[in-house]
């Protein structure tokens, strides 16, 4: 079974070295080829063919910009419905898949064979069929003619071949298994048996409706994933990726284990630019991995640190991986809410990795890279001015925009656009006064650490599109697609004008700069489209799985199957889901992995958890699946990020993946934490004081977990000390486990109190209730669910209807009479006819979690004190800023 990992191993010049062998750094061209094989297609034709391929990719980007923009509605033409747009999207994806991705490892890269052109044209026709013949198909719904069925059959076959080329064989095998299940239903075991489907019904369901290939997943890819990928590509093309790397070096390079910490922070920042683990590894790792090796880390650990930090770029808000945008549809909440819920776990994961690399540096007594001497008072003043200035600028920006909107009303967008352009001109003029900074050669004998402000001032304008994106998403609460459009429009303006403006302000020739800028724009548009090929194909192929579920009713069967295997135990069930995500992720990308597991397993977790009396928020389940899908990028034997890092470090990729998987344990534990402790997702946090406590406790717990797994706290830990640290970590993450022995978390009230609780609940509060009834399958159901309530309404019934629920009755007889289709209530598995049996309110007599936090922190403090006592006096008095034997070379 050939995978992308096998392709990495076959690349020219890729020779895993022994740990002590000092192999030269892989050439940039070889690394670019590694990224191309995984992300953009390894084929690079020349001449007219290259122009044609680039033209198609640019046309795809321009189409997506047009579709996401308000321009079609302004000019009154080119308005497309969702189905038509999805068909064009897939048509472009199939066309580029066959032209950009070679069929086999031995296939030519320098030209496109005639057979691939034929497949590309047929694929484009089949993919765009719903657009080309939309009116004709609308006149015969459910009654396809022969040409419809033939096109659907050819389209599915070509989609599977495109999947093999872009994603590898495992994804094809998964899709074929589900296709086989569609027809073999009558012959399956009783628990998975269904009546089967005819070939006509299968083809129509999968290709001629929006239930299969052209379903929600492809719709999300069409609506806004493409724009976010294009935004990141253009931002990197403008130079923001290098700028963020330089900032990381300036801020952290002087610390103990500084290069490893640079890798962590730069990967977190690059999450805004790149949604791909592999490209994130290569773009930052080509500098950080050799630098980490120079400070004493082994090649395996250096590659593992880069890979572990790079995969987490997909969980780092505000721009997360492509799968995160699918949650908007699957969970039914705005993307701004997803960002809010995902923020603390992502930060905790990166803080823990920073601590891990710090402990690794302590183990090997790594020396910091020296920086320019400066009096402590001056350094403190510069840091204070930088922080204060950042806060002032953010406040001026926020309140300035709010004031402009209040003062100018409908004219405010034009006023703000002019002000933004003036701000952009000012930042570029300021940047032009200083030379552009380039990354130092990591193999050079001396590494010069730039000052943070010296780096920041050369790229202040890069913050503008990021601010535009965050403002549209978080403040204006625009749709993700429209937010990405305005952010992409702003970065296109920067790509086109930045180089000419710098030349103008520096009194240099503008013509070469303008030509270079146009070249950057065309390359960025083409590269953005090529980065999307795999995602478009993945979402389309995952649609086959989703279509099988809706056609056969497999989703309902999975609940019974998993309940039987797990015995109804929630912990066992969660381990099963995590294992399934990891196994699937070994062969398919994160986006497709998320679609599969979210379709099959997420409803099972919610349902079985509810039946066990555990009200699990829907967003917690989907983030659980998302996290484990991402970790598959580093898990052997086919972790793509680990293979890319090993290609740079010239070490064994399996050893790199195993070490990276060990570092990723701190990420693996977080999904289990926020399933049982939703406060980590900022659910139920009602005050700034509570928010501060949640943040402090979460960070302390993840740091203790990292110290225990690394077997090092103040110094090397003994086995019993690590065990105590794990107990303290568990107490901080799960104080409810201990408090439940004293008092339950909630008091059960009769159903007659339900409407009163709904009416009195503050804005955005959740309410837990117990429902029972007979499901659509005829089974008796009793479960506990957590229903989010929005803003208060004049009546509790109106507030419930806003949440998708209609309740009638009086006293203890409350019945759900309607569940709005697509609402959060419907996603929780509520059905009309269920009766509300009870409602929960927080127990006022329950002790505060502080009574658990304090002993846990005291235990950790005791271990720290004991370890400090047995540390050698030299080590205890050595300062991280001026360690014993620190390097004496000057910058």
N, C-alpha and C positions, 0 to 999 in steps of 0.2 A: 504494500500500500504506500504509494508515493505521497509525501506531504511536503509542505514548504520547508520543513526542517531538513528533509533529505536534499532539497535544492540548495540550501545553505551549504551543506557539507560538500556538494559537488562544485562549488564556485572555484574559479581559478585562484590559486594563491592561498586557499583556506587549508592550513595544516595545523591542527591542534598540537601545541608544544607541551613538553613536560613543564611542571611548575617552575623549575629553576632555569629553564632555557630562555635566553633573552632574544626573542625574535623581533625583527623590526616591525614598526607600525604598519598595518595594512594600508595600502594606497587608497587615496580618496576615491578613485574610479571604481575600485573593487567594492568598497563600501556602498557607493551609490548603486552599484549593480545589485547588491544584496537587498537594499530598500526597494529597488525597482521590481525585483522578482516577487516581493511580498506585497507591495502596495500599489505600484503604478504600471506594472507590466514590463518585462525585460526587453521588449523589442524596441530597437531604435533605428528605424530605416533612415536612408539618406535621400537627398534630392527631392523630387516631386512627391514621392510617397510620404516623406517626412512632413512636407507642407500639407498634404491632404489629411494626414493623421492629426496634425496640430490644428488644422482648420475645423475638423469635426469636433475635437475636444473644446475648442473655443466656442463653437456654435452651441454646444451643450451648456456651457457656462452662461452664455448670453441668454439662452432660452430660460434657464432657471432664474436668472436675474429678472427677466421680463415677467415671468409667472409670479414671482414673489412680490413684485413691486405694485404700487397703485396705478401704474401707467396704463394698463389695459382698460381700467375703468375710467380713467381721465380722457383717453382718446376714443374709447368706445369700440375698439376692435382688438382681436387677439385674446378675447376672454375665453378661458377654458375651464370646464368643470374638472372635478378631481379625477374622474376616470380617464378623461382625455389626457390630462397632464401626466398621470401615471404611465399611460401607454407610451407617450413620447419619451418619458424618462427611461423606461425599460428598453425602448428601441435604441436610444443612444448608448445605453449600457451594454447591450448585446453587440452592437456594431463595434464598439471600442474593445470589448472583451476579446473578440476574435482577431482584431487587427493589432492590439497591443500586447496580448499574451500569447507566446508560442505554445504550440500543442504539446511538445515534449522537450526534454532537456537538450536533445540533439537538434531541435528545429532551428532554422536560421533566425538570427536576431537583426540582421542588417537589411532585410527586405521582407515583404509580406507575400507568402505563397498564394497562388491563384485559388487554391482550395479554401484558404482562410478568407479570401475576399468573397467567395460564394457563400460560405457560412455566415459571414458578417452581414451581407445583404439580406439573406433569408431571415437571419435573426432579427435584424432591424425591422423587416416587414412584419414578422410574426409579433414582435413586441409592440409595434405601433398599430396593430390591426384594429384594436378597439377605437383608436382615434381616426384611422382612415375610413372605417365603415361604421362610425358611431350611429348615424341616422338609420342605416339599413338594419343594424342589429336592434335598435330601439323599436322597430316595427314588428319584430318577431321574437319577443322575449320568451325564453323557455322553449323555442322551436328552432334550433340551429339547423342550417342546411349543411350539405356535405363540405363546402369550402370552409365553413366555420370550423368544423370538426377536424378537417385535415390541417388547417393552420394551427389549431390548438395542439394537435399531436406533435407536429413539427416543432412548434414553439417550446413545448415541454422538453423534447429531446435536445434541442439546441441550448435551452437554459441549463440542462444538466451538464452538457459538454462545456459551456462557459463557466459553470461552477467548478468543474474539474480543473480547468486552466487557472482560474483566479484564486480559488480557495483550497484546492487539493481534493483528493478522492474521498476523504472521510465525510465531507458534507454531502457528496453525491450518494454515498452509501446510506446516510441517514434519510435523505429524501426518498430513495428507492425503497427502503424498508417501509416507509409510510404509504407509498404508492402500492406496494405489495399488500399491506394491511387493508387497503381500501377494497381490494378484490377478494382477499382471502378471509374476510370477516366471518362467513358462515362456517368455516373450518377451524376457527380459533378456539381456545379454551373458553369455558363458560364465562369467566370473569371479563374477557376481552371480546366476546362474540358480538357480531352485528350482522345485519342481513345482507351486507355487501352492496355493490353498485355496478351498474352497467358501464361499458366504455363510454357511451354517449353522455351519460350523466356525469361521469368523472371528468371528461374533457370540458364539458360545459361549465361545471362547478369550478374547476381549477383555472380556466383561461378566459372564459366568456362572461364571468361575473366578478364582483369585488369580494368574493368569499375566499378566494385562493391566492393565486400569484399576485393579483392586483388588489390585495387587501390592505389592511391598516399599515402593515410594516412597510410596504412599498410606498404607501401614501405619505408616511412620515419622512421617508428618504427623499421623496419628491418635494414635500412642502417646505422643509427647513433643514434637514441634515446636510443636503448639498451646500446650502448657503453658509452653514457654519464651517464646513470643510474648506470651502473656497475662501472664507474670511481668514482662517488660520494660515492657509497657503500664501495668500497675498500679504498677510502681516509678516510672515517669515521672509517673503521675497523683498519686502521693504527694508529688512534688516533688524526687525524686532527680536528675532530669536537670538542673534549674536549679541544684541544690546542687553537682553535679559541674562544671558550667560555672563557677560562682563560685570553686570551688577552683582550677581551671585559671587563672582570671584572677588570683587572689591569688598563685599561685606563679610565674607566668611573665609577667604583664602588664608588669613593670618592665624586662624584658630588651629588648635590641635586636631589633626585629621581634617584640615581645611578643605583639601581637594575633594574628599568624599562628601563633605557637607555641601560643597559647591554643586556636586552631582545631584544631591537630593533637592536642594532649593531650585536649581535651574530646571530640573524636571517638573517641579510643581509649577513654575512659571511657564514652562513650555507647554503645559496642558492647555493654555489658552491658544497656543499656536498650532499644536499638532495633536490630533486625536489618535495617532497611531503609535503603539508601543515601540515598534521596530524603528521607525524614523526618529522617534524621541531618543532611543538608545544611540543611534548613529550620530545624530546631530550634536548631542552633548558628549557622548562617550568617546568620540574621536579625540577630544581634548582631556576629559576628566580621567579616563581609565589609565592612560600613560602617566598622568600626573599623580594619581593615587599610588601607582606602582613605585613611583620615585620616592614617595614618603614612607615606604616600607610594607604596604599591603601586598599580599600575594595577588597574582593575576586573576585567580579564581574569585577571590573576595572582591577585588576591584570591579570585575565584570558583573558579579552578583549584585553589588550595591547599585551600580548604574541600571541594571535591568529591573531590580526591585523598585527603584525610585521612578523609573520611566513608565512602568505599567500603571502606577498609581496616578499618572497624569490624567488618566481617563476618569478618575473619581473626584478630581479636584475642580470645584466650581470656580468661576461661573460657566466656563465652557467645558462640559464633561464629554465623555465619549459618545459616539453616535447612539448607542443603546439607551443612554439617559434620556434622549429626546423621545424615544418610544414610550417612556413612562407617562408622558403627557396623555397619550391615548389609553394606555393600559390601566393607569391609576385614576385618570380623570381629574387631575388637579393641574393648575398652571405651572409652567416651568419655573417661575419664580419661587413657588412653594417647594418644588423638588430641590432647587438650589439651597433653600433655607434648611431643609431637612438633611441634606447631604454634607453640609459645610463642616460641622463639628467632627464627624467621623473621619473625613478626609484630612482635616488639619491634625487630628490626633494621630493618624497613621503616619503622616510626614514627620511630626514631632518625634514620634517613637523611632522612626528610621534615623533621624538626626542623632538621637541618643544612642542608638545601636552603633553607628559609625564612630561616635565619640568613645564608646566602650572599646571598640576594636582598636582605636588609636591608643587608648590607655594600655591595652594588652601588649602592644608592640612598642610602646613608648615612642610613638610617632612624634616628630618634631614639627612645629608650625613653620610655614613659609614666612620668612621675615618681611616686614613692611617698613615703610618710611618712618623713622623715629618722629615722635610728636609728643609734646608735653601732655600729661594726662588731663590737665585743666582745659587745654585747647581742644583735645579730642572730645571731651565731655560736652564742651560748648557747641562744637560742630554737630554732634549727635543730637543734642537738644534742639538746636535751631532747625535741623532737618526734620525731626518729628513734629515740632511745633508748626513749621512751615507747611508740612503736608496736611496737618489737621486744618489749618487756616484756609488753605486752598480748597480743600473738600467742602468746608462750610460755605465759603464764598460761592463755590460752584452750585451747591444745592440751593441755598437761599437766593442766589442771584437768578437762577432759572425760575424758581417759584415766584419771585417778585416780577420777573418779566412776563410770565404767564398771567399773573393777576393784573398787571398794568396794561398790557397790550391785547389781551384776549386772543381773538382769531389771528391777529397779525404777529403774535409772539413767535411762531415757528420761523418766520422770515427774519425777525430781529435776532433770534438766537443763532440762526444759520450765518448771518453776517458777522455776529460776534464770534462765533466759532471759527470762521475763516480768518478773522483778524487775529485771533489767538494762535491759530496755526501758523500764520505768517510770522508772528512774533517769536514763536518757539523755534521755527526753522532758522530765522535770522540769528537768534541767540546761539543755536547749534553751529551755525556756519563760522562763528568766531573761533572755533576750536577744531583741531584735526580729528578725523574719524579714527576711532580706536579699533585695532585689530587684535584678535586673539594671539597670545604668545605661542610659540612653538613648544609643545609640552615636552619635547625631547631636548630642548636647549638647556645649557647648564644652569642658567639663572632665570627665574620667573619673576617678572616685575608685577607687583600688585598695584593696580590703579586705585585712586581714591574714589569713594562711592559717588561723590558729587561730580567728579570729573567725568565719570561714565554717564551719570543720569542726565547731565546737561546736553549731551550729544544726541539724545533721542527723546526729549520730552514730548515731541509731537506723536510718538508711537502710543502715548496714553490716550489720545483723543478718540480713536475708533473703539478702544476698550471701554472708555467712559460712555461713549454713545451706546454701545451694546448693553452695558449694565443699566444705564438710565432707561432705555426702552424696555428692558426686561423687568427690572425691579421696581422702578418708580412709575413709569407710564403704564406698566403691565400690558404692553402690546403682545401680540402673538409671537412665538419664537421665530416664525418665518419673517414677519415684518421687521422685527428687531434685528435679525441677521441681515436683512436687506439694507437697512439704513447703516449698520456698522460696516457692511461690505462696500456700500457706496462711498463711505468716508475713507476707507483704506484704499479704494481704487483712486480716489482723488489724491491721496498722499503718494501712492506709487507713481502716478503720472507727473506730479508737480514737484516732488521733493528734490530730486536730483537737479532739475533745471533751476529751482530756487536757490539751492546751495551754490550752484555755479554762478548764478547772478549775484548773490550776496558776497561771494568770494572773488568776484570780478574775473571769472574764468569763462571760457567759451560755452555758450548755452546749447548750441546745436548738438555736439556729441552727447551732452547730458540728456537732452530731450530724446535723442535716439535710444540711448540706454534705458531711459524710463519707459518708453513705448515697448522696448524689448522685454523689460521686466514685466510689464502688464500682460503682454501676450503669453509669455512663459508662465506667468502666474495663473492666468485663466486656463491655459492648457493643462498645467500640472494639477490644478484644483479638480478639473474634470477627471483626469487619470487617477487621482487619489480616490475618486468616488466610484470607480468601476467595481471594485470588490464589494463595497457597501451596497450598491444597487443590486448586484447579482445575489448577494447574501440575503437581502430582504425579500427579493423575489422568490428565491428558492425556499426560504423559511415559510413563505406563503403557501407552498405546497403542504407543509406540515400543518399549518393552521387550517387550511382548507380540508385536510383529512380529518382533523378534529371536529370541525363543524359538520362535515358530511356523514361521519360515522358515529358521532356522539362519544368519541373516545375520552373527552374530558370528564364526563360523568363516571366512566368506568375507572379512570385513574384514581379517583377518590377512594373507591372500594378496594382497588388493588393495593395502593400505598397503605391504607388503613390495615389491610390484612398483613402486609409485610412488616409494618412497624408496630403492630399490635395496639395502635392508637396512641403510642408514646410520642409526644411532640419532639423530644430531644432526638430520638432515633429517626424520626421523620426528617428533621432538619439536617442531620448528618447524611441521610440518603439524598436529599436535594442538593446539598453541597457537593457530594461525591458525583452525582449525575452532572452537575455544572462543570466540574473539573474534567471529567472524562470527555464530555462533549467538546469542551473548550480546547482539548488537546488536538482536535482535528479541524475545528471550525472557528471562525473569528468571533469576537465578543458579541457583535451585534446579532448574528444568527443564533449564537448560543443563548443570548438573553430571550430572543423571541421564542425559541423552542421551550425553554424551561419555564418562562413566564406563562406560556400558553398551557403547558401540561401540568406543571407542578405548583405554581403560585396559587391558583384557586384551591388546590388540595391542601396546602399549608393553612390558608385562611379558614377553610371549612373544618378541617380536623382540629385546628387550634380552637376554633369557636365551640366545637362540640365537646372539647376537653375543658371548657370554661375559661379559655385564655383569649381575650379580645386583642388580637394582633392587628395593628394598623396595616392597611394595605401597602403603604409606601415602605414599611419596614420589610415586608416580604419581598417586594420587588428590588429593593436595594440589596437584600441578602443574596438574591440570585445574581444581581449585577456584579457584586464584589467577587463572588466565586468564579464567575465567567471571566473576569479580568485576570484573576490569578492564574488561570490556565495558560496565559501567555508566558509564564515563567516556569511552569511545571514540566519536568521531564516526562516523557522522552522527546516531546515535540514543542517545547516552549520557544516560540519564535524570538522573543526578546532576549532570552538566554543565549540563543544561537548567534544573534547579532552582536551581543556583548562579547561572546567568545571569539568571534571573528576579529574583533579589535584587539583583545588581550592575548590572542593566540594561545588560548588555554582549552581544556577539554569542555565542550558545551554541556555535557551531562553533569559534570562536577559543578560547573557554573550554575546550572539550573537547580541542582540540589541545594547549593549554598543559598541561592536566591530564594528558593522555597522556604528555607529555614528563616531567612530574614522576613519573609512574607507572613510568618505566623502571627505577627502583631496585626496584620490586616485580616487574617482569617478569623481571629477571635471577635473582631468588632461586629460582624453580622449577628452572631449569637447574642452579643450584648444588647444591641438595640431591638432585637426581637422581644427580649424579656424586660428591657429597660428603655422604653421609647423616649424617655427624657433626653437620651443622647442624640435623638433626632429633633430635639427642641419641641417635642410634643408634650403638652401639659405644663410648659414653663410659662409662668404667669407674671413674673416680675424680674426686674434687673438684678435684684439680689439673688433670686433663685437661679437666674442665668449664670451669674458669676460662680455660684457654688457648683452648678453642673459642669461648667468648663473646668474649674480647678480640680474637681474630683475625677473627671474623665481623664484629664491629662496626667494626674498623679497615678491613676490605675494603669494606664497604658505604659507609662514609664516603669512602674514596678514589674509589669509583665515582661517588658523587654529586658530588664535587669535580671529577672529570674531565668528566662530562657537563654540569655547570654552568659549566665553563671558568673556575673560580675556586677557588683554594686559599688561600694567604695573601693573594694579590692576583690580578688577572686573569692567567690562564694563557696561555702560548704554546702553539701546536699541539703541539710536540714534548713539552712538559711534560705536557699532558693524556694524550698517548700513553704516556709513562713511568708516569703514575699508573694507567692502565688495565693496564699490564703488571704493576705491583705488586699491583693488585687481583686480577688473575687468579692470580698466584702464591699469594696468601693464600687465595683460595677453592679453588684446585685445586693444592695442592702435589704431589699424586700424579702429575700430568702430568710434572713434572720428575724426581721420584724414580724413576719407572718406567724412565727411561733408565739409572739406576744399578743398581737391584735391583727385581725384581717385588714387588708387595705381598704375595703369598701364595705358599706352597710347595705344590705338588700332591703329595698322598699317595695311595697306592693305596686301593682300596675297602675292603680289610681293616682299615684304620685308622678307618673311619667310626664304628663303634660305640664305639671307645675315645674318639674326639673328642667324641661325644655325651655319654658318661659323665663326661668330665673338664671339660666346659664349665661355667663359672660360671652362676649364675641369670640368666635373661633374656638370655643370649648368643645371637647368631645363628651359624649354621654354614653355610658355602658348600659346595655339592656339585655335581658334574656328573652328570647323568642322560642316558640315551639309550634309545631304543626306537622302537616304531612307534605312532603316534597312532591315535585311533579312526577317522580318515579314511584310514588306511593310509600315511601319510607317515613317512619316517625323521626322527627328532627327536633332536637333541643340544643340551642347553642347561644353563646355569649358573643355579642359584637360591640364594636366601638364605633359609634356614628359621629362624624364631625358635624358640628353645627356652625353655620356662618354667622352673619350679623343678626341681632335680635329683630323680630318682626312684631307687628301689632298683636298677633295671636300665635300661640304655639303651633297650630295647624299650618299656618303660612310658613313658619320657620322650617317645619318638617318637609313641606312641599318643596322648599328651596333646596333641601338636601336630597330630594328625590323620593320622598315617602309620603303617603297619605294614610292617615289613621282615623278610624271612626269607632265610636262606642263611648261608653260612660262607665265610671266606677272601675271595677276590676276586669271588665270585659272590653279590652281594646284590641281591635283587629286591624291588620294591615290590609287595606283595600286596593292599593295600587303602588307599584314600584316603577318609577320612571325609567324608561329604557336608556341605558348608557350612563346612568347616574352612579354615584359612589355607593348608594344603598344597593343597587342591583349588582355591582361588582362584589359586594360583601356576601352575596348569596341569599339576600332576602327575597321572599316571594309573596305575592298576594295570597291572603288566606291565613298567613301566620298570625298567631296571637302573641301579644306582648305579655309575658308572664311576670316580669319584675324589672326594676330599674335599680342601678347602683349609684350610691353617692359616696364620696370620700369619707372615711371614718374619722370623725373629729378627735377620737380618743387614741388614735394610733400615735406612738412615739415618733419623734422626728428622726430622719435618717442620720442626723448628726451624731446620734448615740452609737451608730455603727461606724461612721467615718472616723471619729476621734480615736477609738481603739485600733482601727486598721492603720491609721497614720502613725500612731504610737508604736505599733509593732514594726513598721518600716523604719521608723526612727531608731528603734532599739537595735535593729540589724545594722543600720548605718554606723551607730556608735560602736558596736562590737567590732565591726570590720575596721573602723578607723583606729581602734586601739591596737590591732595587730599589724597595722601597716608599718613598714620601715619608716623611721623618722625622716630620712631624706625624702622619701616619696610623699610623706604627709606634709612636709613644709614646702615642697616644690609647687610653684605657682603655674597654672596653665598659661599665664601670659609670659612668664619668664621661667620655663622649666630648666631643670638641671641639664647641662650639656646641650642647650639649644643651639641651632645652627647659627654660625657667626657671619655667613656671607651677607653682603649688603645689597640693597636694591639699587 
